[in-house]
Amino acid sequence: MSKVKTALVIGSGIAGPVTALALAKAGIQATVYEAHPQAADGVGAILSLAPNGLDALQVIEADKVVQALGPVRS
């Protein structure tokens, strides 16, 4: 049986890049695809993360950086 070496990640909201980084930590090269041709800079005002979202960020060692950017509520 062969080991998985590559993966496709569809969607590059928050979960897409985090998934790609987690796959990279596992030794899997991921390519992220997004339907929108450009970033949505200036759209939206607040980002909320559920506890499982922070857990996912912890896997890629990005949780502390994200928590330092804004208030954390429990």
Biopython code that builds the backbone (N, CA, C, O; Angstrom):
import numpy as np
from Bio.PDB.StructureBuilder import StructureBuilder

atoms = [
    (1, "MET", "N", (0.842, -1.171, 0.000)),
    (1, "MET", "CA", (0.000, 0.000, 0.000)),
    (1, "MET", "C", (0.891, 1.239, 0.000)),
    (1, "MET", "O", (1.860, 1.304, 0.756)),
    (2, "SER", "N", (0.567, 2.234, -0.851)),
    (2, "SER", "CA", (1.389, 3.436, -0.939)),
    (2, "SER", "C", (0.914, 4.496, 0.045)),
    (2, "SER", "O", (-0.265, 4.565, 0.393)),
    (3, "LYS", "N", (1.845, 5.306, 0.477)),
    (3, "LYS", "CA", (1.534, 6.393, 1.397)),
    (3, "LYS", "C", (1.040, 7.599, 0.600)),
    (3, "LYS", "O", (1.564, 7.882, -0.477)),
    (4, "VAL", "N", (0.042, 8.309, 1.117)),
    (4, "VAL", "CA", (-0.476, 9.514, 0.469)),
    (4, "VAL", "C", (0.618, 10.576, 0.477)),
    (4, "VAL", "O", (1.235, 10.830, 1.512)),
    (5, "LYS", "N", (0.856, 11.193, -0.677)),
    (5, "LYS", "CA", (1.901, 12.211, -0.791)),
    (5, "LYS", "C", (1.362, 13.581, -1.137)),
    (5, "LYS", "O", (2.003, 14.591, -0.845)),
    (6, "THR", "N", (0.179, 13.634, -1.762)),
    (6, "THR", "CA", (-0.402, 14.907, -2.167)),
    (6, "THR", "C", (-1.884, 14.944, -1.841)),
    (6, "THR", "O", (-2.525, 13.907, -1.670)),
    (7, "ALA", "N", (-2.419, 16.165, -1.758)),
    (7, "ALA", "CA", (-3.848, 16.339, -1.490)),
    (7, "ALA", "C", (-4.330, 17.623, -2.143)),
    (7, "ALA", "O", (-3.557, 18.560, -2.341)),
    (8, "LEU", "N", (-5.603, 17.657, -2.471)),
    (8, "LEU", "CA", (-6.251, 18.869, -2.954)),
    (8, "LEU", "C", (-7.138, 19.398, -1.842)),
    (8, "LEU", "O", (-7.871, 18.637, -1.210)),
    (9, "VAL", "N", (-7.073, 20.692, -1.603)),
    (9, "VAL", "CA", (-7.941, 21.338, -0.623)),
    (9, "VAL", "C", (-8.794, 22.331, -1.405)),
    (9, "VAL", "O", (-8.267, 23.233, -2.057)),
    (10, "ILE", "N", (-10.092, 22.164, -1.337)),
    (10, "ILE", "CA", (-11.004, 23.015, -2.087)),
    (10, "ILE", "C", (-11.592, 24.057, -1.149)),
    (10, "ILE", "O", (-12.290, 23.728, -0.189)),
    (11, "GLY", "N", (-11.300, 25.313, -1.439)),
    (11, "GLY", "CA", (-11.782, 26.424, -0.625)),
    (11, "GLY", "C", (-10.651, 27.016, 0.189)),
    (11, "GLY", "O", (-9.924, 26.303, 0.881)),
    (12, "SER", "N", (-10.511, 28.333, 0.100)),
    (12, "SER", "CA", (-9.405, 28.943, 0.835)),
    (12, "SER", "C", (-9.892, 29.997, 1.803)),
    (12, "SER", "O", (-9.288, 31.060, 1.946)),
    (13, "GLY", "N", (-10.992, 29.690, 2.463)),
    (13, "GLY", "CA", (-11.413, 30.558, 3.560)),
    (13, "GLY", "C", (-10.377, 30.395, 4.669)),
    (13, "GLY", "O", (-9.177, 30.459, 4.400)),
    (14, "ILE", "N", (-10.797, 30.195, 5.855)),
    (14, "ILE", "CA", (-9.860, 29.963, 6.955)),
    (14, "ILE", "C", (-9.468, 28.493, 7.010)),
    (14, "ILE", "O", (-8.299, 28.161, 7.205)),
    (15, "ALA", "N", (-10.437, 27.627, 6.840)),
    (15, "ALA", "CA", (-10.178, 26.198, 6.987)),
    (15, "ALA", "C", (-9.249, 25.637, 5.912)),
    (15, "ALA", "O", (-8.468, 24.728, 6.194)),
    (16, "GLY", "N", (-9.317, 26.161, 4.689)),
    (16, "GLY", "CA", (-8.482, 25.631, 3.611)),
    (16, "GLY", "C", (-6.986, 25.737, 3.881)),
    (16, "GLY", "O", (-6.290, 24.722, 3.861)),
    (17, "PRO", "N", (-6.478, 26.935, 4.131)),
    (17, "PRO", "CA", (-5.049, 27.069, 4.415)),
    (17, "PRO", "C", (-4.614, 26.357, 5.701)),
    (17, "PRO", "O", (-3.513, 25.811, 5.766)),
    (18, "VAL", "N", (-5.474, 26.363, 6.720)),
    (18, "VAL", "CA", (-5.131, 25.652, 7.956)),
    (18, "VAL", "C", (-5.020, 24.158, 7.680)),
    (18, "VAL", "O", (-4.113, 23.492, 8.179)),
    (19, "THR", "N", (-5.945, 23.641, 6.886)),
    (19, "THR", "CA", (-5.880, 22.225, 6.509)),
    (19, "THR", "C", (-4.600, 21.931, 5.732)),
    (19, "THR", "O", (-3.932, 20.927, 5.983)),
    (20, "ALA", "N", (-4.262, 22.804, 4.793)),
    (20, "ALA", "CA", (-3.043, 22.610, 4.002)),
    (20, "ALA", "C", (-1.796, 22.630, 4.886)),
    (20, "ALA", "O", (-0.882, 21.832, 4.680)),
    (21, "LEU", "N", (-1.752, 23.522, 5.856)),
    (21, "LEU", "CA", (-0.598, 23.573, 6.772)),
    (21, "LEU", "C", (-0.522, 22.322, 7.640)),
    (21, "LEU", "O", (0.564, 21.797, 7.884)),
    (22, "ALA", "N", (-1.674, 21.843, 8.107)),
    (22, "ALA", "CA", (-1.682, 20.617, 8.915)),
    (22, "ALA", "C", (-1.226, 19.424, 8.073)),
    (22, "ALA", "O", (-0.481, 18.573, 8.559)),
    (23, "LEU", "N", (-1.666, 19.359, 6.822)),
    (23, "LEU", "CA", (-1.220, 18.285, 5.933)),
    (23, "LEU", "C", (0.283, 18.367, 5.702)),
    (23, "LEU", "O", (0.967, 17.343, 5.681)),
    (24, "ALA", "N", (0.798, 19.576, 5.530)),
    (24, "ALA", "CA", (2.246, 19.750, 5.334)),
    (24, "ALA", "C", (3.030, 19.245, 6.538)),
    (24, "ALA", "O", (4.091, 18.639, 6.388)),
    (25, "LYS", "N", (2.501, 19.497, 7.737)),
    (25, "LYS", "CA", (3.170, 18.990, 8.950)),
    (25, "LYS", "C", (3.193, 17.467, 8.972)),
    (25, "LYS", "O", (4.070, 16.857, 9.582)),
    (26, "ALA", "N", (2.205, 16.854, 8.290)),
    (26, "ALA", "CA", (2.129, 15.396, 8.224)),
    (26, "ALA", "C", (2.915, 14.843, 7.031)),
    (26, "ALA", "O", (2.909, 13.638, 6.779)),
    (27, "GLY", "N", (3.591, 15.738, 6.300)),
    (27, "GLY", "CA", (4.394, 15.290, 5.168)),
    (27, "GLY", "C", (3.629, 15.141, 3.867)),
    (27, "GLY", "O", (4.087, 14.464, 2.946)),
    (28, "ILE", "N", (2.464, 15.772, 3.789)),
    (28, "ILE", "CA", (1.627, 15.682, 2.588)),
    (28, "ILE", "C", (1.585, 17.052, 1.925)),
    (28, "ILE", "O", (1.225, 18.045, 2.557)),
    (29, "GLN", "N", (1.956, 17.099, 0.649)),
    (29, "GLN", "CA", (1.939, 18.354, -0.097)),
    (29, "GLN", "C", (0.514, 18.659, -0.529)),
    (29, "GLN", "O", (-0.104, 17.866, -1.240)),
    (30, "ALA", "N", (-0.013, 19.807, -0.103)),
    (30, "ALA", "CA", (-1.391, 20.169, -0.423)),
    (30, "ALA", "C", (-1.426, 21.357, -1.371)),
    (30, "ALA", "O", (-0.616, 22.278, -1.265)),
    (31, "THR", "N", (-2.360, 21.324, -2.286)),
    (31, "THR", "CA", (-2.627, 22.447, -3.174)),
    (31, "THR", "C", (-4.023, 22.951, -2.850)),
    (31, "THR", "O", (-4.986, 22.185, -2.837)),
    (32, "VAL", "N", (-4.120, 24.260, -2.587)),
    (32, "VAL", "CA", (-5.396, 24.870, -2.218)),
    (32, "VAL", "C", (-6.002, 25.542, -3.449)),
    (32, "VAL", "O", (-5.333, 26.317, -4.133)),
    (33, "TYR", "N", (-7.267, 25.242, -3.726)),
    (33, "TYR", "CA", (-7.985, 25.854, -4.842)),
    (33, "TYR", "C", (-9.111, 26.715, -4.298)),
    (33, "TYR", "O", (-9.792, 26.340, -3.344)),
    (34, "GLU", "N", (-9.299, 27.881, -4.922)),
    (34, "GLU", "CA", (-10.348, 28.814, -4.525)),
    (34, "GLU", "C", (-11.076, 29.280, -5.771)),
    (34, "GLU", "O", (-10.448, 29.542, -6.797)),
    (35, "ALA", "N", (-12.397, 29.387, -5.692)),
    (35, "ALA", "CA", (-13.211, 29.787, -6.840)),
    (35, "ALA", "C", (-13.106, 31.277, -7.142)),
    (35, "ALA", "O", (-13.230, 31.683, -8.298)),
    (36, "HIS", "N", (-12.880, 32.091, -6.123)),
    (36, "HIS", "CA", (-12.822, 33.536, -6.320)),
    (36, "HIS", "C", (-11.437, 33.936, -6.834)),
    (36, "HIS", "O", (-10.424, 33.474, -6.309)),
    (37, "PRO", "N", (-11.390, 34.787, -7.852)),
    (37, "PRO", "CA", (-10.109, 35.138, -8.469)),
    (37, "PRO", "C", (-9.235, 36.084, -7.651)),
    (37, "PRO", "O", (-8.053, 36.241, -7.959)),
    (38, "GLN", "N", (-9.784, 36.715, -6.621)),
    (38, "GLN", "CA", (-8.994, 37.657, -5.844)),
    (38, "GLN", "C", (-9.429, 37.634, -4.383)),
    (38, "GLN", "O", (-10.489, 37.111, -4.041)),
    (39, "ALA", "N", (-8.594, 38.206, -3.539)),
    (39, "ALA", "CA", (-8.895, 38.264, -2.105)),
    (39, "ALA", "C", (-10.077, 39.196, -1.857)),
    (39, "ALA", "O", (-10.359, 40.081, -2.665)),
    (40, "ALA", "N", (-10.761, 38.992, -0.747)),
    (40, "ALA", "CA", (-11.910, 39.815, -0.373)),
    (40, "ALA", "C", (-11.482, 40.848, 0.656)),
    (40, "ALA", "O", (-12.136, 41.019, 1.686)),
    (41, "ASP", "N", (-10.389, 41.532, 0.377)),
    (41, "ASP", "CA", (-9.881, 42.547, 1.309)),
    (41, "ASP", "C", (-10.951, 43.602, 1.598)),
    (41, "ASP", "O", (-11.638, 44.075, 0.692)),
    (42, "GLY", "N", (-11.076, 43.955, 2.863)),
    (42, "GLY", "CA", (-12.022, 44.980, 3.257)),
    (42, "GLY", "C", (-13.451, 44.493, 3.429)),
    (42, "GLY", "O", (-14.335, 45.291, 3.741)),
    (43, "VAL", "N", (-13.697, 43.214, 3.236)),
    (43, "VAL", "CA", (-15.041, 42.670, 3.391)),
    (43, "VAL", "C", (-15.127, 42.006, 4.762)),
    (43, "VAL", "O", (-14.278, 41.189, 5.117)),
    (44, "GLY", "N", (-16.134, 42.353, 5.514)),
    (44, "GLY", "CA", (-16.295, 41.772, 6.846)),
    (44, "GLY", "C", (-15.577, 42.588, 7.897)),
    (44, "GLY", "O", (-14.691, 43.388, 7.595)),
    (45, "ALA", "N", (-15.979, 42.369, 9.141)),
    (45, "ALA", "CA", (-15.398, 43.166, 10.215)),
    (45, "ALA", "C", (-14.908, 42.331, 11.382)),
    (45, "ALA", "O", (-13.980, 42.739, 12.080)),
    (46, "ILE", "N", (-15.508, 41.171, 11.609)),
    (46, "ILE", "CA", (-15.175, 40.381, 12.782)),
    (46, "ILE", "C", (-15.008, 38.924, 12.378)),
    (46, "ILE", "O", (-15.737, 38.405, 11.533)),
    (47, "LEU", "N", (-14.049, 38.291, 12.990)),
    (47, "LEU", "CA", (-13.847, 36.863, 12.780)),
    (47, "LEU", "C", (-14.016, 36.171, 14.120)),
    (47, "LEU", "O", (-13.350, 36.520, 15.095)),
    (48, "SER", "N", (-14.893, 35.204, 14.167)),
    (48, "SER", "CA", (-15.096, 34.424, 15.381)),
    (48, "SER", "C", (-14.600, 33.003, 15.153)),
    (48, "SER", "O", (-14.815, 32.423, 14.089)),
    (49, "LEU", "N", (-13.944, 32.457, 16.148)),
    (49, "LEU", "CA", (-13.485, 31.069, 16.080)),
    (49, "LEU", "C", (-14.069, 30.298, 17.246)),
    (49, "LEU", "O", (-13.997, 30.730, 18.397)),
    (50, "ALA", "N", (-14.642, 29.164, 16.937)),
    (50, "ALA", "CA", (-15.144, 28.275, 17.973)),
    (50, "ALA", "C", (-13.960, 27.562, 18.617)),
    (50, "ALA", "O", (-12.867, 27.556, 18.051)),
    (51, "PRO", "N", (-14.157, 26.964, 19.786)),
    (51, "PRO", "CA", (-13.058, 26.261, 20.448)),
    (51, "PRO", "C", (-12.385, 25.215, 19.554)),
    (51, "PRO", "O", (-11.169, 25.038, 19.626)),
    (52, "ASN", "N", (-13.156, 24.524, 18.719)),
    (52, "ASN", "CA", (-12.519, 23.530, 17.851)),
    (52, "ASN", "C", (-11.670, 24.205, 16.773)),
    (52, "ASN", "O", (-10.712, 23.609, 16.282)),
    (53, "GLY", "N", (-12.010, 25.438, 16.403)),
    (53, "GLY", "CA", (-11.179, 26.195, 15.465)),
    (53, "GLY", "C", (-9.833, 26.546, 16.076)),
    (53, "GLY", "O", (-8.798, 26.454, 15.416)),
    (54, "LEU", "N", (-9.853, 26.949, 17.345)),
    (54, "LEU", "CA", (-8.590, 27.220, 18.036)),
    (54, "LEU", "C", (-7.781, 25.946, 18.211)),
    (54, "LEU", "O", (-6.552, 25.975, 18.147)),
    (55, "ASP", "N", (-8.463, 24.826, 18.432)),
    (55, "ASP", "CA", (-7.753, 23.537, 18.523)),
    (55, "ASP", "C", (-7.055, 23.219, 17.211)),
    (55, "ASP", "O", (-5.928, 22.726, 17.206)),
    (56, "ALA", "N", (-7.731, 23.505, 16.085)),
    (56, "ALA", "CA", (-7.133, 23.264, 14.772)),
    (56, "ALA", "C", (-5.917, 24.159, 14.567)),
    (56, "ALA", "O", (-4.907, 23.721, 14.016)),
    (57, "LEU", "N", (-6.011, 25.408, 15.009)),
    (57, "LEU", "CA", (-4.870, 26.315, 14.890)),
    (57, "LEU", "C", (-3.707, 25.863, 15.765)),
    (57, "LEU", "O", (-2.546, 26.089, 15.424)),
    (58, "GLN", "N", (-4.012, 25.234, 16.880)),
    (58, "GLN", "CA", (-2.963, 24.726, 17.762)),
    (58, "GLN", "C", (-2.149, 23.636, 17.066)),
    (58, "GLN", "O", (-0.942, 23.527, 17.281)),
    (59, "VAL", "N", (-2.805, 22.837, 16.239)),
    (59, "VAL", "CA", (-2.115, 21.763, 15.511)),
    (59, "VAL", "C", (-1.009, 22.334, 14.627)),
    (59, "VAL", "O", (0.057, 21.732, 14.493)),
    (60, "ILE", "N", (-1.264, 23.493, 14.025)),
    (60, "ILE", "CA", (-0.245, 24.094, 13.145)),
    (60, "ILE", "C", (0.564, 25.173, 13.872)),
    (60, "ILE", "O", (1.300, 25.938, 13.250)),
    (61, "GLU", "N", (0.416, 25.218, 15.185)),
    (61, "GLU", "CA", (1.156, 26.141, 16.045)),
    (61, "GLU", "C", (0.881, 27.601, 15.694)),
    (61, "GLU", "O", (1.789, 28.432, 15.708)),
    (62, "ALA", "N", (-0.381, 27.907, 15.381)),
    (62, "ALA", "CA", (-0.770, 29.274, 15.059)),
    (62, "ALA", "C", (-1.770, 29.845, 16.061)),
    (62, "ALA", "O", (-2.194, 30.992, 15.920)),
    (63, "ASP", "N", (-2.149, 29.071, 17.057)),
    (63, "ASP", "CA", (-3.170, 29.518, 17.999)),
    (63, "ASP", "C", (-2.733, 30.738, 18.801)),
    (63, "ASP", "O", (-3.522, 31.665, 18.981)),
    (64, "LYS", "N", (-1.517, 30.755, 19.275)),
    (64, "LYS", "CA", (-1.042, 31.879, 20.103)),
    (64, "LYS", "C", (-0.969, 33.164, 19.289)),
    (64, "LYS", "O", (-1.295, 34.239, 19.793)),
    (65, "VAL", "N", (-0.548, 33.059, 18.048)),
    (65, "VAL", "CA", (-0.469, 34.238, 17.183)),
    (65, "VAL", "C", (-1.855, 34.825, 16.955)),
    (65, "VAL", "O", (-2.041, 36.038, 17.039)),
    (66, "VAL", "N", (-2.824, 33.969, 16.666)),
    (66, "VAL", "CA", (-4.192, 34.422, 16.427)),
    (66, "VAL", "C", (-4.786, 35.016, 17.707)),
    (66, "VAL", "O", (-5.438, 36.058, 17.653)),
    (67, "GLN", "N", (-4.574, 34.385, 18.828)),
    (67, "GLN", "CA", (-5.111, 34.897, 20.093)),
    (67, "GLN", "C", (-4.487, 36.246, 20.457)),
    (67, "GLN", "O", (-5.132, 37.073, 21.101)),
    (68, "ALA", "N", (-3.247, 36.468, 20.052)),
    (68, "ALA", "CA", (-2.577, 37.737, 20.350)),
    (68, "ALA", "C", (-3.146, 38.889, 19.510)),
    (68, "ALA", "O", (-2.955, 40.056, 19.851)),
    (69, "LEU", "N", (-3.838, 38.563, 18.422)),
    (69, "LEU", "CA", (-4.376, 39.606, 17.542)),
    (69, "LEU", "C", (-5.706, 40.171, 18.009)),
    (69, "LEU", "O", (-6.134, 41.215, 17.517)),
    (70, "GLY", "N", (-6.361, 39.511, 18.937)),
    (70, "GLY", "CA", (-7.667, 40.000, 19.365)),
    (70, "GLY", "C", (-8.078, 39.401, 20.682)),
    (70, "GLY", "O", (-7.382, 38.556, 21.245)),
    (71, "PRO", "N", (-9.227, 39.849, 21.174)),
    (71, "PRO", "CA", (-9.704, 39.345, 22.460)),
    (71, "PRO", "C", (-10.114, 37.875, 22.380)),
    (71, "PRO", "O", (-10.639, 37.405, 21.371)),
    (72, "VAL", "N", (-9.860, 37.183, 23.460)),
    (72, "VAL", "CA", (-10.233, 35.769, 23.554)),
    (72, "VAL", "C", (-11.257, 35.650, 24.667)),
    (72, "VAL", "O", (-11.018, 36.074, 25.798)),
    (73, "ARG", "N", (-12.396, 35.070, 24.335)),
    (73, "ARG", "CA", (-13.436, 34.833, 25.332)),
    (73, "ARG", "C", (-13.599, 33.353, 25.511)),
    (73, "ARG", "O", (-13.484, 32.586, 24.555)),
    (74, "SER", "N", (-13.867, 32.945, 26.732)),
    (74, "SER", "CA", (-14.121, 31.526, 26.964)),
    (74, "SER", "C", (-15.575, 31.255, 27.171)),
    (74, "SER", "O", (-15.965, 30.107, 27.381)),
]
sb = StructureBuilder()
sb.init_structure("model")
sb.init_model(0)
sb.init_chain("A")
sb.init_seg("    ")
for serial, (resi, resn, name, xyz) in enumerate(atoms, 1):
    if name == "N":
        sb.init_residue(resn, " ", resi, " ")
    sb.init_atom(name, np.array(xyz, "f"), 0.0, 1.0, " ", f" {name:<3s}", serial, name[0])
structure = sb.get_structure()
